Amino acid sequence: MGNIIPYIMNIGPWSWLILGCILLGLEVLLPGTFMLWFGAAAIATGVLSFLAPIGLEFQLVIFAIASLISVLIGRKLYSSNEEASDQPLLHKRGAQLIGQSFKVTRAIENGKGKVKVGDSEWMVKGEDAEVGTIVKVVALDGNTLKVEL
């Protein structure tokens, strides 16, 4: 480890450019967009080091600040690309049932029972009710529907 730092210092700004290229290369190989921002920060640090000769300590500070800024810019870019769906409940079957009414197929006793939804039965929680009673779904608790009379 002691031999690496003098070697890096001898390379100078090229070490940042090489590190940036390595991080960008890892970005291609690894899933997600984690290394991209640090790679861009390393390249920016290398370019600044070419423009103005600065010490390694100051280069590390520049890299840390550039990394923080690039990560924040990346988060901003990715959060602005999220599109609002015209069907926000598409894969939330239980949430789609809120507000609908169903027939009790297994009496609700001690707060628990079942209702018929399409071709399946769903567990429900609510006031006690006899088989055949129509109940309205008011909420979802995990995979259990909360109903009221």
Salt bridges, closest charged atoms under 4 A:
ASP141 OD2 - LYS125 NZ 2.95
